[in-house]
């Protein structure tokens, strides 16, 4: 698993995955149902992209988003619920 802490790191990781799969940016855009400009911006680390589309690109590349270091649903239920 790759630790991602910035939009630039996410873009680089997705660019690497795309290239390892032998896809061009245009091919990935077509497969993910988004525009070429979106892929270019994503790989450049643009911080204001639509999360739904980012997740679709990740899925298209065969990946999934995982979060680590956060409390789990089980630990929330132990402390009494969803509050802060």
N, CA, C and O atoms as a GROMACS GRO file, in nm:
protein
  336
    1UNK      N    1   0.085  -0.117   0.000
    1UNK     CA    2   0.000   0.000   0.000
    1UNK      C    3   0.090   0.124   0.000
    1UNK      O    4   0.196   0.125   0.062
    2UNK      N    5   0.046   0.227  -0.070
    2UNK     CA    6   0.121   0.351  -0.081
    2UNK      C    7   0.060   0.455   0.012
    2UNK      O    8  -0.060   0.481   0.005
    3UNK      N    9   0.142   0.515   0.098
    3UNK     CA   10   0.094   0.622   0.185
    3UNK      C   11   0.084   0.752   0.106
    3UNK      O   12   0.181   0.795   0.045
    4UNK      N   13  -0.032   0.812   0.106
    4UNK     CA   14  -0.057   0.936   0.032
    4UNK      C   15  -0.091   1.045   0.132
    4UNK      O   16  -0.185   1.031   0.211
    5UNK      N   17  -0.014   1.153   0.129
    5UNK     CA   18  -0.039   1.263   0.221
    5UNK      C   19  -0.059   1.396   0.150
    5UNK      O   20  -0.075   1.499   0.215
    6UNK      N   21  -0.059   1.395   0.017
    6UNK     CA   22  -0.081   1.519  -0.058
    6UNK      C   23  -0.144   1.487  -0.192
    6UNK      O   24  -0.140   1.373  -0.239
    7UNK      N   25  -0.202   1.589  -0.253
    7UNK     CA   26  -0.260   1.569  -0.386
    7UNK      C   27  -0.151   1.539  -0.489
    7UNK      O   28  -0.175   1.469  -0.587
    8UNK      N   29  -0.032   1.593  -0.466
    8UNK     CA   30   0.080   1.566  -0.558
    8UNK      C   31   0.121   1.419  -0.550
    8UNK      O   32   0.149   1.357  -0.653
    9UNK      N   33   0.126   1.363  -0.429
    9UNK     CA   34   0.160   1.221  -0.414
    9UNK      C   35   0.053   1.132  -0.476
    9UNK      O   36   0.085   1.030  -0.537
   10UNK      N   37  -0.073   1.170  -0.461
   10UNK     CA   38  -0.182   1.094  -0.523
   10UNK      C   39  -0.168   1.097  -0.674
   10UNK      O   40  -0.179   0.994  -0.740
   11UNK      N   41  -0.143   1.214  -0.729
   11UNK     CA   42  -0.127   1.226  -0.874
   11UNK      C   43  -0.012   1.142  -0.926
   11UNK      O   44  -0.024   1.075  -1.028
   12UNK      N   45   0.100   1.145  -0.855
   12UNK     CA   46   0.217   1.066  -0.897
   12UNK      C   47   0.188   0.916  -0.890
   12UNK      O   48   0.225   0.841  -0.981
   13UNK      N   49   0.121   0.873  -0.784
   13UNK     CA   50   0.087   0.731  -0.770
   13UNK      C   51  -0.006   0.685  -0.882
   13UNK      O   52   0.010   0.576  -0.937
   14UNK      N   53  -0.104   0.769  -0.916
   14UNK     CA   54  -0.197   0.732  -1.023
   14UNK      C   55  -0.129   0.736  -1.160
   14UNK      O   56  -0.159   0.653  -1.245
   15UNK      N   57  -0.039   0.830  -1.181
   15UNK     CA   58   0.038   0.835  -1.307
   15UNK      C   59   0.121   0.708  -1.322
   15UNK      O   60   0.125   0.648  -1.429
   16UNK      N   61   0.188   0.667  -1.213
   16UNK     CA   62   0.270   0.546  -1.216
   16UNK      C   63   0.184   0.424  -1.249
   16UNK      O   64   0.223   0.341  -1.331
   17UNK      N   65   0.067   0.413  -1.184
   17UNK     CA   66  -0.022   0.299  -1.210
   17UNK      C   67  -0.069   0.299  -1.354
   17UNK      O   68  -0.070   0.195  -1.420
   18UNK      N   69  -0.107   0.416  -1.405
   18UNK     CA   70  -0.154   0.426  -1.544
   18UNK      C   71  -0.045   0.379  -1.640
   18UNK      O   72  -0.072   0.302  -1.732
   19UNK      N   73   0.077   0.426  -1.619
   19UNK     CA   74   0.187   0.388  -1.708
   19UNK      C   75   0.219   0.239  -1.698
   19UNK      O   76   0.249   0.176  -1.798
   20UNK      N   77   0.213   0.183  -1.576
   20UNK     CA   78   0.239   0.040  -1.560
   20UNK      C   79   0.133  -0.044  -1.632
   20UNK      O   80   0.161  -0.155  -1.677
   21UNK      N   81   0.014   0.010  -1.643
   21UNK     CA   82  -0.093  -0.060  -1.716
   21UNK      C   83  -0.087  -0.034  -1.866
   21UNK      O   84  -0.164  -0.092  -1.943
   22UNK      N   85   0.005   0.052  -1.908
   22UNK     CA   86   0.022   0.079  -2.050
   22UNK      C   87  -0.088   0.167  -2.109
   22UNK      O   88  -0.116   0.159  -2.228
   23UNK      N   89  -0.148   0.250  -2.026
   23UNK     CA   90  -0.256   0.336  -2.073
   23UNK      C   91  -0.204   0.478  -2.096
   23UNK      O   92  -0.118   0.527  -2.023
   24UNK      N   93  -0.259   0.543  -2.197
   24UNK     CA   94  -0.234   0.685  -2.215
   24UNK      C   95  -0.334   0.761  -2.128
   24UNK      O   96  -0.431   0.704  -2.080
   25UNK      N   97  -0.309   0.888  -2.109
   25UNK     CA   98  -0.405   0.970  -2.034
   25UNK      C   99  -0.541   0.970  -2.104
   25UNK      O  100  -0.644   0.965  -2.038
   26UNK      N  101  -0.541   0.976  -2.235
   26UNK     CA  102  -0.667   0.975  -2.311
   26UNK      C  103  -0.742   0.844  -2.292
   26UNK      O  104  -0.864   0.844  -2.274
   27UNK      N  105  -0.671   0.733  -2.294
   27UNK     CA  106  -0.735   0.603  -2.275
   27UNK      C  107  -0.795   0.590  -2.135
   27UNK      O  108  -0.905   0.538  -2.118
   28UNK      N  109  -0.721   0.639  -2.034
   28UNK     CA  110  -0.772   0.634  -1.897
   28UNK      C  111  -0.896   0.722  -1.883
   28UNK      O  112  -0.994   0.683  -1.820
   29UNK      N  113  -0.892   0.840  -1.942
   29UNK     CA  114  -1.007   0.930  -1.936
   29UNK      C  115  -1.131   0.864  -1.996
   29UNK      O  116  -1.239   0.871  -1.939
   30UNK      N  117  -1.114   0.801  -2.110
   30UNK     CA  118  -1.225   0.734  -2.176
   30UNK      C  119  -1.279   0.620  -2.090
   30UNK      O  120  -1.400   0.605  -2.073
   31UNK      N  121  -1.188   0.539  -2.035
   31UNK     CA  122  -1.229   0.425  -1.953
   31UNK      C  123  -1.298   0.468  -1.824
   31UNK      O  124  -1.389   0.401  -1.776
   32UNK      N  125  -1.254   0.581  -1.767
   32UNK     CA  126  -1.312   0.629  -1.641
   32UNK      C  127  -1.433   0.719  -1.661
   32UNK      O  128  -1.499   0.756  -1.565
   33UNK      N  129  -1.461   0.754  -1.785
   33UNK     CA  130  -1.577   0.838  -1.813
   33UNK      C  131  -1.559   0.982  -1.770
   33UNK      O  132  -1.652   1.047  -1.724
   34UNK      N  133  -1.436   1.031  -1.788
   34UNK     CA  134  -1.410   1.172  -1.755
   34UNK      C  135  -1.330   1.233  -1.869
   34UNK      O  136  -1.298   1.165  -1.966
   35UNK      N  137  -1.299   1.358  -1.858
   35UNK     CA  138  -1.226   1.425  -1.964
   35UNK      C  139  -1.075   1.412  -1.948
   35UNK      O  140  -1.024   1.387  -1.838
   36UNK      N  141  -1.005   1.430  -2.058
   36UNK     CA  142  -0.859   1.428  -2.057
   36UNK      C  143  -0.805   1.534  -1.962
   36UNK      O  144  -0.709   1.509  -1.889
   37UNK      N  145  -0.864   1.652  -1.961
   37UNK     CA  146  -0.818   1.761  -1.874
   37UNK      C  147  -0.823   1.718  -1.727
   37UNK      O  148  -0.736   1.756  -1.649
   38UNK      N  149  -0.926   1.639  -1.690
   38UNK     CA  150  -0.937   1.591  -1.552
   38UNK      C  151  -0.817   1.504  -1.517
   38UNK      O  152  -0.758   1.520  -1.411
   39UNK      N  153  -0.780   1.413  -1.606
   39UNK     CA  154  -0.666   1.324  -1.581
   39UNK      C  155  -0.537   1.405  -1.570
   39UNK      O  156  -0.455   1.380  -1.482
   40UNK      N  157  -0.519   1.501  -1.660
   40UNK     CA  158  -0.400   1.586  -1.656
   40UNK      C  159  -0.394   1.659  -1.522
   40UNK      O  160  -0.288   1.662  -1.459
   41UNK      N  161  -0.505   1.718  -1.480
   41UNK     CA  162  -0.509   1.791  -1.353
   41UNK      C  163  -0.487   1.698  -1.234
   41UNK      O  164  -0.415   1.733  -1.140
   42UNK      N  165  -0.546   1.580  -1.238
   42UNK     CA  166  -0.530   1.483  -1.129
   42UNK      C  167  -0.385   1.442  -1.115
   42UNK      O  168  -0.331   1.442  -1.004
   43UNK      N  169  -0.320   1.408  -1.225
   43UNK     CA  170  -0.180   1.366  -1.220
   43UNK      C  171  -0.087   1.481  -1.180
   43UNK      O  172   0.024   1.457  -1.130
   44UNK      N  173  -0.131   1.604  -1.202
   44UNK     CA  174  -0.052   1.721  -1.164
   44UNK      C  175  -0.072   1.757  -1.017
   44UNK      O  176  -0.004   1.845  -0.964
   45UNK      N  177  -0.167   1.690  -0.951
   45UNK     CA  178  -0.190   1.716  -0.809
   45UNK      C  179  -0.283   1.830  -0.779
   45UNK      O  180  -0.278   1.887  -0.670
   46UNK      N  181  -0.368   1.867  -0.874
   46UNK     CA  182  -0.463   1.976  -0.850
   46UNK      C  183  -0.552   1.941  -0.730
   46UNK      O  184  -0.613   1.835  -0.727
   47UNK      N  185  -0.560   2.030  -0.631
   47UNK     CA  186  -0.629   1.996  -0.507
   47UNK      C  187  -0.780   2.014  -0.508
   47UNK      O  188  -0.846   1.981  -0.409
   48UNK      N  189  -0.837   2.065  -0.614
   48UNK     CA  190  -0.981   2.096  -0.612
   48UNK      C  191  -1.064   2.010  -0.705
   48UNK      O  192  -1.168   2.054  -0.755
   49UNK      N  193  -1.022   1.889  -0.729
   49UNK     CA  194  -1.096   1.800  -0.819
   49UNK      C  195  -1.210   1.730  -0.746
   49UNK      O  196  -1.207   1.714  -0.624
   50UNK      N  197  -1.308   1.691  -0.822
   50UNK     CA  198  -1.427   1.624  -0.767
   50UNK      C  199  -1.391   1.483  -0.717
   50UNK      O  200  -1.343   1.400  -0.794
   51UNK      N  201  -1.414   1.458  -0.589
   51UNK     CA  202  -1.376   1.331  -0.527
   51UNK      C  203  -1.443   1.212  -0.594
   51UNK      O  204  -1.379   1.108  -0.613
   52UNK      N  205  -1.568   1.225  -0.632
   52UNK     CA  206  -1.640   1.115  -0.696
   52UNK      C  207  -1.566   1.068  -0.823
   52UNK      O  208  -1.556   0.948  -0.848
   53UNK      N  209  -1.516   1.162  -0.900
   53UNK     CA  210  -1.445   1.128  -1.023
   53UNK      C  211  -1.307   1.073  -0.991
   53UNK      O  212  -1.260   0.981  -1.059
   54UNK      N  213  -1.241   1.126  -0.890
   54UNK     CA  214  -1.111   1.072  -0.848
   54UNK      C  215  -1.127   0.925  -0.810
   54UNK      O  216  -1.046   0.841  -0.849
   55UNK      N  217  -1.231   0.894  -0.734
   55UNK     CA  218  -1.255   0.756  -0.693
   55UNK      C  219  -1.283   0.666  -0.814
   55UNK      O  220  -1.240   0.551  -0.816
   56UNK      N  221  -1.353   0.719  -0.913
   56UNK     CA  222  -1.382   0.642  -1.034
   56UNK      C  223  -1.252   0.612  -1.110
   56UNK      O  224  -1.236   0.502  -1.163
   57UNK      N  225  -1.162   0.708  -1.116
   57UNK     CA  226  -1.032   0.686  -1.182
   57UNK      C  227  -0.953   0.579  -1.106
   57UNK      O  228  -0.896   0.489  -1.168
   58UNK      N  229  -0.951   0.589  -0.974
   58UNK     CA  230  -0.880   0.489  -0.893
   58UNK      C  231  -0.936   0.350  -0.920
   58UNK      O  232  -0.860   0.255  -0.938
   59UNK      N  233  -1.068   0.339  -0.922
   59UNK     CA  234  -1.132   0.210  -0.948
   59UNK      C  235  -1.099   0.160  -1.089
   59UNK      O  236  -1.074   0.041  -1.108
   60UNK      N  237  -1.099   0.249  -1.185
   60UNK     CA  238  -1.068   0.212  -1.324
   60UNK      C  239  -0.926   0.155  -1.333
   60UNK      O  240  -0.900   0.065  -1.413
   61UNK      N  241  -0.835   0.207  -1.252
   61UNK     CA  242  -0.697   0.158  -1.251
   61UNK      C  243  -0.682   0.030  -1.169
   61UNK      O  244  -0.572  -0.026  -1.160
   62UNK      N  245  -0.792  -0.017  -1.109
   62UNK     CA  246  -0.788  -0.142  -1.032
   62UNK      C  247  -0.756  -0.122  -0.886
   62UNK      O  248  -0.726  -0.219  -0.816
   63UNK      N  249  -0.761   0.001  -0.838
   63UNK     CA  250  -0.729   0.029  -0.699
   63UNK      C  251  -0.852   0.061  -0.617
   63UNK      O  252  -0.965   0.060  -0.667
   64UNK      N  253  -0.828   0.089  -0.492
   64UNK     CA  254  -0.934   0.132  -0.402
   64UNK      C  255  -0.874   0.227  -0.300
   64UNK      O  256  -0.754   0.220  -0.272
   65UNK      N  257  -0.954   0.314  -0.245
   65UNK     CA  258  -0.909   0.408  -0.145
   65UNK      C  259  -0.927   0.345  -0.008
   65UNK      O  260  -1.036   0.297   0.024
   66UNK      N  261  -0.821   0.345   0.073
   66UNK     CA  262  -0.827   0.295   0.210
   66UNK      C  263  -0.778   0.404   0.304
   66UNK      O  264  -0.687   0.480   0.271
   67UNK      N  265  -0.838   0.411   0.419
   67UNK     CA  266  -0.796   0.507   0.520
   67UNK      C  267  -0.734   0.430   0.637
   67UNK      O  268  -0.785   0.326   0.678
   68UNK      N  269  -0.625   0.482   0.689
   68UNK     CA  270  -0.564   0.418   0.804
   68UNK      C  271  -0.539   0.523   0.911
   68UNK      O  272  -0.527   0.642   0.882
   69UNK      N  273  -0.530   0.477   1.034
   69UNK     CA  274  -0.503   0.566   1.144
   69UNK      C  275  -0.624   0.640   1.198
   69UNK      O  276  -0.612   0.719   1.291
   70UNK      N  277  -0.741   0.614   1.141
   70UNK     CA  278  -0.863   0.678   1.188
   70UNK      C  279  -0.940   0.584   1.279
   70UNK      O  280  -0.926   0.462   1.266
   71UNK      N  281  -1.020   0.637   1.370
   71UNK     CA  282  -1.104   0.549   1.452
   71UNK      C  283  -1.196   0.467   1.363
   71UNK      O  284  -1.242   0.515   1.259
   72UNK      N  285  -1.224   0.346   1.403
   72UNK     CA  286  -1.314   0.260   1.326
   72UNK      C  287  -1.456   0.272   1.380
   72UNK      O  288  -1.478   0.330   1.486
   73UNK      N  289  -1.550   0.216   1.306
   73UNK     CA  290  -1.690   0.217   1.349
   73UNK      C  291  -1.704   0.146   1.484
   73UNK      O  292  -1.784   0.187   1.567
   74UNK      N  293  -1.626   0.040   1.505
   74UNK     CA  294  -1.632  -0.034   1.631
   74UNK      C  295  -1.588   0.053   1.748
   74UNK      O  296  -1.650   0.048   1.855
   75UNK      N  297  -1.484   0.132   1.730
   75UNK     CA  298  -1.438   0.217   1.840
   75UNK      C  299  -1.536   0.331   1.867
   75UNK      O  300  -1.546   0.377   1.980
   76UNK      N  301  -1.607   0.376   1.766
   76UNK     CA  302  -1.708   0.480   1.786
   76UNK      C  303  -1.824   0.428   1.867
   76UNK      O  304  -1.876   0.499   1.953
   77UNK      N  305  -1.866   0.303   1.840
   77UNK     CA  306  -1.979   0.248   1.915
   77UNK      C  307  -1.942   0.223   2.060
   77UNK      O  308  -2.028   0.229   2.148
   78UNK      N  309  -1.814   0.197   2.087
   78UNK     CA  310  -1.770   0.175   2.225
   78UNK      C  311  -1.775   0.304   2.304
   78UNK      O  312  -1.799   0.301   2.425
   79UNK      N  313  -1.752   0.420   2.238
   79UNK     CA  314  -1.750   0.548   2.312
   79UNK      C  315  -1.887   0.614   2.315
   79UNK      O  316  -1.902   0.724   2.368
   80UNK      N  317  -1.988   0.548   2.258
   80UNK     CA  318  -2.122   0.600   2.270
   80UNK      C  319  -2.182   0.669   2.150
   80UNK      O  320  -2.287   0.732   2.164
   81UNK      N  321  -2.121   0.659   2.033
   81UNK     CA  322  -2.190   0.710   1.916
   81UNK      C  323  -2.106   0.793   1.824
   81UNK      O  324  -1.983   0.787   1.824
   82UNK      N  325  -2.179   0.874   1.744
   82UNK     CA  326  -2.117   0.948   1.636
   82UNK      C  327  -2.074   1.088   1.673
   82UNK      O  328  -2.017   1.157   1.589
   83UNK      N  329  -2.096   1.132   1.792
   83UNK     CA  330  -2.065   1.270   1.830
   83UNK      C  331  -1.917   1.298   1.829
   83UNK      O  332  -1.835   1.206   1.817
   84UNK      N  333  -1.880   1.427   1.841
   84UNK     CA  334  -1.739   1.465   1.839
   84UNK      C  335  -1.660   1.416   1.956
   84UNK      O  336  -1.540   1.443   1.965
   0.00000   0.00000   0.00000
